[in-house]
Amino acid sequence: MMEFEFELTADDIEQHAQDLIGFHEEFSEFYRTSTRNAAPQALDYLKGQLLCESRRNMSQMSIRVTNVNEQALSNFISTSPWQDAPLIEAIGKEAVCVMSSCEPWGANALILDESGIAKQGKKSVGVARQYCGALGKVDTCQMGVFLAYSTPEQATLIDRRLFLPEAWVEDPKRCEEAGIPQEAQVFRTKAELGLEMILQAKEHGMLFAFVGMDAHYGQQPWLLSQLEREDLIYVADIPKDTRVYLTYPDIGVPPRKGPRGRHPSKPRVLQGEAVEVRNLMKDVPLRRLKVRQTQRGKLCIGFAALRVFRIEDDLPLPKPVWLLIRQELDASQTKFSFSNAPASIPLKTLADWQSRRYWVERALQDAKGLAGLDEYQVIGWRGWHHHMTMVLLAMLFLLQLKQTLRPKAPLITLQDAVEILEVVMPKKQLNFKEAVDHIRKKHLNRLRSRNSRLRSQKNQFKAVAGFL
């Protein structure tokens, strides 16, 4: 039974009234260019992300939070030339410092995941009909690939890449209109984008014990092999029909089957059978293990690990890896993963590592709910990357505030940090005239949207009539 601990006082909250401003000043140099300084607009955008409760668009930000007009905020995100890459690197380094202060880096991880963001129309950069996990179906959306830094108890996003479908990179005019740099107009799979972020984190000296990823990435053998060549440990989910060898089979070049034809030259499995991982369940005993604490108590699972040989290019690889099997206690769900962790690693550590992906899913949910990751009014390449960078910065601030107050309020959450911020930095109150102007502007925007839809419907009708 946990004892209630809470020593947070009003004075403690008051002491953090200027924290956001001080936090922003630490990163203000990243918004300077040779001709201008966009740091003031960055602070206003940051306030808007954290203090607008919903619909975190630039109109709401300018009305509810700041004295800066909507156009200035739009220019800051969409057209201002400040470079986001150096800021992303700084966010990653600071995240490691903040999170390693509560957990030694040896327990920390990089976790790869993706998130679809529903979008209408054809102009938004990277938009296409593709599977969107947030909607649970194929629909028109943009797809972002994200990298998180995680401890056993939390995670924060530290990097992002926008996935460009092949139809986009095959259309130079469309890429040019969206402001996509020439060097980015090359098709890269989501796995390639993820690997790029992982290797960049390694290059920047980021300390982590392993890399975690879901089955979309784990089912690509080349990616796992590349991580092995980089001496990185992975825990990668895999589909249940993934085939493995329990013992290393006999491999060689088979003899020619008759007097005619070319002699075989490609090695093959001569003797031995691969098995789908789901068919191993009946022969593998599961051990009950606790993997983490939840609001409802301890989360326990059934878990097992065995050594197998994974397959790449139809051949088993000579070095065995761990096959991890996790099953809910009610048998409602079973997950399988590969890991190249050392053979001597404790079973409990493997179970904890395999369960770590929960935290990147939480990080994405929090970034959407608390900082507007999926709420933006940009259509171009620069705007998307600027917005996502500001989201990562906003979540880093909330994490920092949470960690600062945690000794006096051990159960504090990121949502609590937002509520504290709302108290110490209250939103702007509209006067009567501002309220009327705001409503008038909304009505004007509604009329424009309605007229736009009517024009679109009219053009569609003309096209159909012409065809008939």
ZAMI-922404 format. One record per residue (C-alpha): x, z, y; residue in three letters; residue number from 0. Coordinates in steps of 0.001 Angstrom, whole numbers, plus 500000, padded with zeros to 6 digits. Each point is the difference from the previous one (the first is absolute). Layout:
BEGIN
        X        Z        Y   rodo   lolo
        X        Z        Y    Ala    NUM
...
***
This chain:
BEGIN
        X        Z        Y   rodo   lolo
   500000   500000   500000    Met      0
   501436   498932   503368    Met      1
   499965   502476   502882    Glu      2
   498674   498861   503366    Phe      3
   502809   499596   502526    Glu      4
   499234   499129   503616    Phe      5
   501933   501209   503022    Glu      6
   499305   497128   502413    Leu      7
   498930   501187   503459    Thr      8
   498742   498424   503219    Ala      9
   503457   500561   501511    Asp     10
   501542   497977   497159    Asp     11
   497751   497056   500789    Ile     12
   500628   500281   503732    Glu     13
   503741   499772   499399    Gln     14
   499499   496492   498578    His     15
   498080   498578   502957    Ala     16
   502883   497702   500950    Gln     17
   501183   499120   496493    Asp     18
   498648   496451   499995    Leu     19
   501659   499211   503320    Ile     20
   503308   501457   498810    Gly     21
   499701   498122   496706    Phe     22
   499352   496745   501850    His     23
   503040   500520   502239    Glu     24
   502242   500160   496915    Glu     25
   499018   496396   499218    Phe     26
   499422   498666   503530    Ser     27
   503240   497974   500092    Glu     28
   498659   497698   497287    Phe     29
   497442   498567   502437    Tyr     30
   502557   498930   502601    Arg     31
   501023   496370   500362    Thr     32
   502319   498330   502468    Ser     33
   497114   499323   502379    Thr     34
   497490   502824   499560    Arg     35
   499196   503398   498536    Asn     36
   496835   500221   497895    Ala     37
   500438   503703   499155    Ala     38
   497058   501176   502228    Pro     39
   497636   497603   498229    Gln     40
   501378   501142   496637    Ala     41
   499058   503593   500809    Leu     42
   496506   498929   501018    Asp     43
   499577   498010   496788    Tyr     44
   501264   502944   497956    Leu     45
   497495   502316   501687    Lys     46
   497225   497502   499365    Gly     47
   500807   499766   496303    Gln     48
   499898   503763   499536    Leu     49
   497218   501038   502383    Leu     50
   497375   497292   499456    Cys     51
   497814   501258   497163    Glu     52
   498890   496538   498880    Ser     53
   500152   496360   501071    Arg     54
   503562   500356   501242    Arg     55
   499953   496774   501944    Asn     56
   501663   499554   503362    Met     57
   496694   500116   501850    Ser     58
   499257   503468   498595    Gln     59
   503568   501131   500681    Met     60
   499869   498986   503662    Ser     61
   496611   501680   500490    Ile     62
   500302   503167   497965    Arg     63
   503685   500904   500137    Val     64
   502165   498378   502637    Thr     65
   499896   498669   503540    Asn     66
   501659   496771   498905    Val     67
   497740   496967   499827    Asn     68
   499220   498103   496843    Glu     69
   502087   496991   501012    Gln     70
   503161   502086   500392    Ala     71
   499549   501480   496518    Leu     72
   499306   496545   498567    Ser     73
   503184   498614   501566    Asn     74
   502013   502936   498636    Phe     75
   498887   499318   496432    Ile     76
   499629   496224   499912    Ser     77
   502505   498468   502423    Thr     78
   502544   502602   501155    Ser     79
   503444   499007   498625    Pro     80
   501156   503464   498842    Trp     81
   501616   499850   496567    Gln     82
   498233   501954   497251    Asp     83
   502756   499796   497338    Ala     84
   502325   502578   501655    Pro     85
   497046   502340   500496    Leu     86
   499009   499652   496326    Ile     87
   503534   500994   498988    Glu     88
   499848   503049   502291    Ala     89
   496598   501006   498591    Ile     90
   501405   499889   496470    Gly     91
   502998   502145   500871    Lys     92
   497866   502580   501800    Glu     93
   497498   500101   497132    Ala     94
   502814   500813   497570    Val     95
   501211   502809   502279    Cys     96
   496515   501496   500384    Val     97
   499059   499781   496330    Met     98
   503384   501002   498600    Ser     99
   499786   503209   502027    Ser    100
   497357   501261   497569    Cys    101
   501158   498289   496796    Glu    102
   503537   499066   498895    Pro    103
   500400   496232   499961    Trp    104
   500561   500020   496243    Gly    105
   496253   500503   499547    Ala    106
   499020   497268   502483    Asn    107
   499051   496385   499401    Ala    108
   499260   496622   501494    Leu    109
   496550   498763   498983    Ile    110
   498806   496428   500311    Leu    111
   496353   499054   500514    Asp    112
   497813   497481   501761    Glu    113
   496812   500063   502019    Ser    114
   497523   497264   500824    Gly    115
   498372   499990   503433    Ile    116
   496739   498075   500302    Ala    117
   500030   497348   502727    Lys    118
   497614   497236   501003    Gln    119
   500926   496517   501170    Gly    120
   503132   497942   499416    Lys    121
   502206   500875   502981    Lys    122
   501307   503454   499022    Ser    123
   503534   499628   498665    Val    124
   500160   499943   496188    Gly    125
   496231   500126   499547    Val    126
   498716   498399   496801    Ala    127
   497547   500495   497196    Arg    128
   501815   502371   497679    Gln    129
   499335   503186   498078    Tyr    130
   499431   502928   502355    Cys    131
   500251   503413   498346    Gly    132
   498197   501682   502906    Ala    133
   496967   497775   499317    Leu    134
   500461   499839   496228    Gly    135
   499573   496216   499948    Lys    136
   501421   496672   501131    Val    137
   499229   499509   503679    Asp    138
   501508   498842   503273    Thr    139
   502735   502478   500910    Cys    140
   503588   500589   501032    Gln    141
   502347   501635   497505    Met    142
   502650   502483   501012    Gly    143
   502724   501291   497670    Val    144
   501043   503563   500878    Phe    145
   502860   502315   499092    Leu    146
   499539   503775   500099    Ala    147
   502444   502883   499824    Tyr    148
   498664   502778   497781    Ser    149
   500673   503588   499008    Thr    150
   498136   501590   497059    Pro    151
   497342   501175   502491    Glu    152
   499553   497250   502598    Gln    153
   501049   496549   501197    Ala    154
   500249   498041   503222    Thr    155
   500243   496233   500561    Leu    156
   503419   498811   501192    Ile    157
   499948   496197   499776    Asp    158
   497637   497030   499742    Arg    159
   499959   496273   499329    Arg    160
   497228   497459   500577    Leu    161
   499320   497785   496981    Phe    162
   499668   496313   500897    Leu    163
   498104   497928   497389    Pro    164
   501482   496627   499061    Glu    165
   497287   498163   501963    Ala    166
   501391   501573   503160    Trp    167
   503678   499164   499540    Val    168
   499063   496443   499028    Glu    169
   498320   499548   503405    Asp    170
   502718   500125   502718    Pro    171
   497502   499405   502825    Lys    172
   497893   502949   498915    Arg    173
   503109   502177   499732    Cys    174
   501128   498952   503463    Glu    175
   496602   500827   501512    Glu    176
   500164   503467   498428    Ala    177
   503498   500582   501378    Gly    178
   501685   500258   496592    Ile    179
   503802   499705   500417    Pro    180
   501625   497034   498306    Gln    181
   501984   502220   497610    Glu    182
   496778   501676   498824    Ala    183
   498265   496710   499180    Gln    184
   501154   500215   496381    Val    185
   497750   501049   497153    Phe    186
   500880   503425   498611    Arg    187
   497987   501768   497344    Thr    188
   498836   503550   500591    Lys    189
   502609   501139   497476    Ala    190
   502746   498219   501944    Glu    191
   498824   501627   503223    Leu    192
   499967   503388   498293    Gly    193
   503512   499547   498616    Leu    194
   501194   499001   503462    Glu    195
   498740   503300   501443    Met    196
   501483   502057   497172    Ile    197
   503442   498418   500358    Leu    198
   499855   500402   503765    Gln    199
   499243   503703   499610    Ala    200
   502978   500303   497655    Lys    201
   502202   498112   502454    Glu    202
   498973   502396   502782    His    203
   501257   502909   497912    Gly    204
   496594   501444   499166    Met    205
   500211   502612   497228    Leu    206
   497455   499852   497166    Phe    207
   499907   500717   496293    Ala    208
   497847   497104   498805    Phe    209
   497678   497160   500982    Val    210
   496329   500025   498978    Gly    211
   497590   497060   499845    Met    212
   496676   498887   498544    Asp    213
   499364   497495   497212    Ala    214
   500049   496944   502272    His    215
   503719   500604   500509    Tyr    216
   500768   501611   496642    Gly    217
   498780   496974   498045    Gln    218
   502738   497832   501546    Gln    219
   503092   500490   497815    Pro    220
   502361   498331   502467    Trp    221
   499226   502673   502596    Leu    222
   500816   502844   497597    Leu    223
   503201   498252   498941    Ser    224
   501042   499577   503621    Gln    225
   499439   503715   500658    Leu    226
   502146   500792   496961    Glu    227
   502775   497799   501343    Arg    228
   499793   501952   503261    Glu    229
   500400   503270   498015    Asp    230
   496547   501145   501114    Leu    231
   497676   501992   497763    Ile    232
   496399   498781   499879    Tyr    233
   496658   501240   498699    Val    234
   497834   496886   499800    Ala    235
   496437   499874   498726    Asp    236
   499267   497164   497568    Ile    237
   496839   498394   498544    Pro    238
   498739   501375   496706    Lys    239
   500635   496669   498225    Asp    240
   503725   500017   500833    Thr    241
   502050   499327   496868    Arg    242
   503067   502012   498968    Val    243
   502293   500434   497016    Tyr    244
   500373   503434   498435    Leu    245
   503275   499015   498354    Thr    246
   502387   497303   501113    Tyr    247
   499232   496884   497955    Pro    248
   502297   497441   498433    Asp    249
   500748   497306   502596    Ile    250
   501768   496707   499504    Gly    251
   499791   496238   500107    Val    252
   497774   498842   497135    Pro    253
   501237   497252   497691    Pro    254
   498551   496518   500251    Arg    255
   496964   499720   497748    Lys    256
   500779   496538   498720    Gly    257
   502588   497244   499979    Pro    258
   498549   498414   503121    Arg    259
   499736   501108   503573    Gly    260
   502235   501956   502312    Arg    261
   501694   503191   498911    His    262
   498355   503078   501639    Pro    263
   502130   501539   502725    Ser    264
   497747   502654   501514    Lys    265
   500174   503542   498532    Pro    266
   496776   501339   498514    Arg    267
   498731   503075   498189    Val    268
   500727   499253   496336    Leu    269
   498593   503180   498534    Gln    270
   497898   502765   501561    Gly    271
   496588   500282   501623    Glu    272
   499057   500994   503540    Ala    273
   497005   502250   500543    Val    274
   497624   500481   502924    Glu    275
   500447   503415   501594    Val    276
   496309   500875   499663    Arg    277
   500334   499741   496211    Asn    278
   502553   502823   499978    Leu    279
   497476   502640   501049    Met    280
   498884   500839   496476    Lys    281
   503545   500837   498893    Asp    282
   501242   501918   503051    Val    283
   499047   503684   500460    Pro    284
   499257   500949   503608    Leu    285
   501243   503219   501536    Arg    286
   497901   501841   502596    Arg    287
   501910   500308   503276    Leu    288
   499211   501114   503545    Lys    289
   501065   497326   502489    Val    290
   498855   501320   503387    Arg    291
   497783   502424   501861    Gln    292
   496678   498767   501400    Thr    293
   497308   501592   502150    Gln    294
   498072   500642   496795    Arg    295
   502956   501564   498202    Gly    296
   502666   498718   497649    Lys    297
   499885   496367   498923    Leu    298
   500901   499756   496320    Cys    299
   500434   496841   497928    Ile    300
   500950   498888   496525    Gly    301
   503483   498476   500055    Phe    302
   502563   498417   497698    Ala    303
   503232   498043   500350    Ala    304
   501833   497877   497455    Leu    305
   502941   497606   500042    Arg    306
   499160   496303   499766    Val    307
   501559   496628   500751    Phe    308
   498240   498064   502741    Arg    309
   499765   496211   499951    Ile    310
   501218   497450   502516    Glu    311
   499855   496211   499495    Asp    312
   498538   500523   496515    Asp    313
   503006   502029   498837    Leu    314
   500479   503769   499747    Pro    315
   502628   501482   502291    Leu    316
   502779   501887   498184    Pro    317
   499752   503205   502037    Lys    318
   497005   502223   499133    Pro    319
   497716   501435   502663    Val    320
   497358   502701   500056    Trp    321
   496396   499075   499283    Leu    322
   497892   502642   501723    Leu    323
   496438   500636   498863    Ile    324
   497620   502038   502124    Arg    325
   496409   500754   499061    Gln    326
   497353   502034   501794    Glu    327
   498920   503032   497977    Leu    328
   496527   498509   499544    Asp    329
   501624   496721   498831    Ala    330
   498239   498152   502832    Ser    331
   503166   498205   501090    Gln    332
   503352   499161   498457    Thr    333
   503007   498693   501933    Lys    334
   503257   498534   498762    Phe    335
   503315   499738   501857    Ser    336
   503597   498934   499477    Phe    337
   502912   502088   501254    Ser    338
   503746   499523   499730    Asn    339
   500615   503704   500644    Ala    340
   502813   501576   497935    Pro    341
   499282   500750   496359    Ala    342
   500668   503710   500648    Ser    343
   497363   500398   502742    Ile    344
   497423   502769   499341    Pro    345
   496503   498909   498945    Leu    346
   498436   502021   502839    Lys    347
   502075   498119   502582    Thr    348
   498824   496657   498628    Leu    349
   496385   501174   500168    Ala    350
   500440   501160   503602    Asp    351
   501635   496726   501000    Trp    352
   497321   497866   498382    Gln    353
   497324   501943   501888    Ser    354
   501681   499453   503372    Arg    355
   498106   496802   500891    Arg    356
   497038   502170   500958    Tyr    357
   501801   500890   503211    Trp    358
   500492   496442   501250    Val    359
   496282   499367   499498    Glu    360
   499327   503111   502064    Arg    361
   502494   498861   502634    Ala    362
   498190   496676   500365    Leu    363
   496609   501733   500225    Gln    364
   501309   502419   502625    Asp    365
   501586   497178   502011    Ala    366
   496653   498217   500064    Lys    367
   497910   503055   500742    Gly    368
   502298   501741   502489    Leu    369
   501992   497218   501709    Ala    370
   497951   496828   499593    Gly    371
   502224   498052   497613    Leu    372
   497093   497643   499270    Asp    373
   498558   500029   503548    Glu    374
   501705   497530   502285    Tyr    375
   499178   497090   502290    Gln    376
   502972   497725   499440    Val    377
   500252   496628   498304    Ile    378
   503698   499137   500331    Gly    379
   503177   500891   498123    Trp    380
   501500   502145   502759    Arg    381
   496758   501903   500570    Gly    382
   499587   500845   496304    Trp    383
   503541   501327   499691    His    384
   499841   501918   503288    His    385
   496724   501650   499040    His    386
   501182   501004   496534    Met    387
   503200   501410   501465    Thr    388
   497983   502146   502416    Met    389
   497834   501198   497096    Val    390
   503105   501120   498087    Leu    391
   501257   501761   503132    Leu    392
   496668   501776   500533    Ala    393
   499957   501235   496395    Met    394
   503590   501227   500350    Leu    395
   498972   502082   503004    Phe    396
   497098   501571   498081    Leu    397
   502342   500747   497098    Leu    398
   502500   501611   502350    Gln    399
   497319   502161   501648    Leu    400
   498639   500969   496601    Lys    401
   503431   501046   498741    Gln    402
   500654   502012   503177    Thr    403
   496796   502023   499609    Leu    404
   500110   500277   496225    Arg    405
   501862   503359   499861    Pro    406
   497063   501637   501809    Lys    407
   497268   497935   498327    Ala    408
   501161   498944   496512    Pro    409
   496860   497974   499274    Leu    410
   500152   497951   503209    Ile    411
   499136   496300   499651    Thr    412
   500587   496893   502077    Leu    413
   496349   500139   501032    Gln    414
   500597   503539   501312    Asp    415
   502934   498633   502010    Ala    416
   497703   497397   501593    Val    417
   497456   502690   500909    Glu    418
   502745   502072   501634    Ile    419
   501089   496934   501958    Leu    420
   496446   499450   501202    Glu    421
   499991   503517   501420    Val    422
   503363   499873   501770    Val    423
   499535   496404   501202    Met    424
   496251   499621   500646    Pro    425
   498437   496590   500378    Lys    426
   499102   498578   503397    Lys    427
   496475   500746   501238    Gln    428
   498069   497070   501458    Leu    429
   498196   500329   503308    Asn    430
   496578   498393   500487    Phe    431
   501356   496744   501420    Lys    432
   502623   499650   497232    Glu    433
   497300   500586   497376    Ala    434
   497813   497242   501484    Val    435
   502965   497605   500248    Asp    436
   500892   500728   496372    His    437
   496472   499270   498781    Ile    438
   499830   496814   502108    Arg    439
   503244   498781   498471    Lys    440
   498744   500681   496473    Lys    441
   496820   498039   500705    His    442
   502013   497102   501394    Leu    443
   502186   499964   496871    Asn    444
   496900   500047   497783    Arg    445
   498576   497010   501873    Leu    446
   503285   498101   499648    Arg    447
   500117   500741   496266    Ser    448
   496404   498898   499566    Arg    449
   500565   496771   501905    Asn    450
   503137   499337   497946    Ser    451
   498056   500402   496757    Arg    452
   497240   497728   501287    Leu    453
   502541   497300   500912    Arg    454
   501564   500303   496551    Ser    455
   496612   499696   498295    Gln    456
   499151   496991   502184    Lys    457
   503254   498259   499095    Asn    458
   499397   500685   496309    Gln    459
   496501   498553   500268    Phe    460
   501378   496873   501708    Lys    461
   502622   499587   497296    Ala    462
   497418   500298   497228    Val    463
   497615   497622   501795    Ala    464
   502795   497456   500452    Gly    465
   500905   500254   496324    Phe    466
   496384   499435   498957    Leu    467
***
